[in-house]
Amino acid sequence: MMTPETVEAELEHDDCNGNGNGNSSPLSGLKGILEAILFVSGEPLSVDRMLGVVEGVSRAELVSALQALQADYAVEGRGLQLVEVAGGFQIATRPDCAPWIKRLERVKESARLSRSAMETLAIVAYKQPVVRAEIEQIRGVDSAAVLKTLLERRLVRIVGRKDAPGRPIMYGTTRQFRQAFGLKDLSNQPALRDIKELQEAEPLMLQNLDQNGDASSVES
């Protein structure tokens, strides 16, 4: 694996094994390194900034690798391109792919959970197994429609029936829930007192939710 510590050694090796005309061969793996840092940066990177990241590489070698990477992306049929913009380089989508990207944004928008759904999901996550009446007691409103949406999204599931009059249905979270929120298991859930905000949603008002809510593993 190419690491910052091995870059200089690679260059020295290339200098000692030239291509016969006194020029060093391209640094193996440099294109991949540049591609990775450009991909994760999210903003244009100048040559000087990249030189500060990839130590042991000359400006000429780095520019040469960028040009080679640009040529790779220029192949017909690729959806990405390496562009020079705002004094730096950035990996961007091709303009002719814009219609499909806009479709994706519309799909993501339609898939976004409402505030009420996020509230209900939080209650299920921390109180599971929980019945609808308990959810509604905390939220203060009917939650049938919201639970139906969460079931359809496969974020919650029916885990059984409570041993109580009427045998109400109990709900718990799913593997899809853990995947969506990046949780290895339910023990990785943050403590309620540590929750300040949720992405693209206002802070949840769950004052009635027990701070020591049961996060027992009811998922399969």
N, C-alpha and C positions, 0 to 999 in steps of 0.2 A: 504494500500500500504506500502511495506517495504521501510523505509528510513534509512539513516545512524543514525538518532537520535533514531530509535526504535530498532536497532540491540542489543544494550547493554541491553535494557529492556527485549527483547526476551530471551537473554541468562540467565538473572537473573531468569526469569520465568521457563526456562528449568532446571536450577540448583535446584530450589525448587520443581520441579516435575520430579524427576529422574525416571529411569525405574526399580527401585527396587534393583539394585546392586551398587548404588552409582555413576553411570555414568550419565551424563546429556544427554538428548535426542538431536538428530540433530537439528540444527537451522532451523526453518521453513523458507523457501524461500531463504536460502543461495545459494543453487544450481542455482536458477534462477538469483540471483545477479551476481554470478561468470560467468555464461553463458553469461549474457549481457555485462559485462565489457570485457570478452575475445573476444566476437564477434566484438565489436566496436574498439578494440585496434589495430588490424591490424598487431600486432607483438607479439612475445612470452612475457608473463608476468610471472615474478618470484613470488614465494610465498610471499617473503618480500614485493614486490610492491603491491600485492593484499591485504596483511594485512594492508598496509597503506591506501588503499581505503576503505576496509570494517572494520571500527573500531569496537572494542568491541568483536572481534572474536579471539579465540586462534589459534595458528599454527596447533594444532592437529585437531581442528574442521574444519579449512579451508582445510587441506589436506584430511580429511575424505570426505568433500563435493566434492572435486575435483575427488576423487576416485569413488564416487557415480555417478558423472556426466560422468566420463569416461565409467563406466559400462552402463549408459543409452545410450551413443552413440555407444557402442559396439554391440547393438542389431542388428541382421541380417536385412539387407535391408536399413539401414540408409546411407545417402550420406555423412555425416560429421563424424569426429572423433576428440577426444581431445587427442592431442599428447604432449609429453614432449620433447622439443627441445631447444637448445641454452640456457640452464639454466632456462627455464621457460615452461609455458604451452600455447598452441595455438589451436584454433579450425581450422581444416583444412578439405579439401575435401579428400575423399578416393581415393587412386590411381586407383582403377578400374573404377572410374567415369571420368578419364582424357579424354577419347575420346569424350565424350559429352561436356565437358568444352571447348575443342579445337574447337568443332563445333560452340559453342556459340561465341567464340572469332572471328571466321571467319565471322559469321553473323553480329556481331557488327562492324567488319572492313568494310564489304560491305555496312553497313548502314550509315557509317560516311559521313558527308557532306563535299564536296570539299570547297576550299577557295572561289571560285566563287559563290557557292551556299550560303555560309555564308554571303558574301558581299551582294548578292541580298536579302537574307532574312532580313538582318539588314536594308536595304533601305526600304523594304516593311513595316517592323515593325515600323519604325520611321516616314515614310511619308504617311502611309495609310490613305485613299484610294489612290492608286497610279497606274498609267498606265505604260505599258511597255516602251513607249517612254521616260518617265521621269526617269525610272530605267536606261535605256541605256545612257541617257544624263549624269547621274552621274558616271556610270561605264566606259563609253566610248567604250563599246563592245556590240555585239548582246547578248540578254539575253533570247531568246525564249526557248532554250534547258534547261537552268537553271530553268526558271519558270515552264516548264513542269515537271521537276524532283521534284520541291517543291510542285507542285499540286499533284503529285503522292504520295508523302510522307505525304500529308495532313497537311503541315505546312503553306501553303497559300491557299486561295480560291478566287473565283470570287465573288465580292461584288456588281457588277452592271456595268453600262456603264457611261462614262463621257459625260456630255452635251457639246460636242465639235464636230467639223467636223469629220465624220467617226465613231462617237460614240465608241471610244476605250474602251476596257475592263479594269475595275479597279480591283486591287488586294488588299487583306487584309490578316491578319494572322488568325489562327484558334484556337480552344480550344486545339488541339494537340500541337500547338506551345507554348501556355502558360504552358501546362503540361510538355513539354520537357525542358523548361527553368525555371520551378519552379515559375511562375508568377501567382499571385492571379488574377490580371487584368492588363491591359495595363499601368495603372498609376504606377505600380511597376517597370517598365522598368528603368534601370539606365540611367542617363543623358549621352549623347554621350561623353561629355568631361571627364566623369569618366571611360569610357571603355578603358582599357590599353591592354587587350589581351583576346582572346577567347581560350577555351580549345582546345588543339591539332591543333591550327591554328595560323598563324602569325597575328599580329595586322592588323586590317582592315584599308585601306587607303580610307577614305570617306570624303576627304577635301571639296568636293562640296556639301555634305549633310548639309542642314540647321540645325544649332545647336538647333533651336527651332522647329524641325520637328513635324508635327501634329501626336500625338498618340491617336487620338480620337477613341473611341470604335466602330468599325464597325463589330465586331464579333457578332455572334448570340449565 
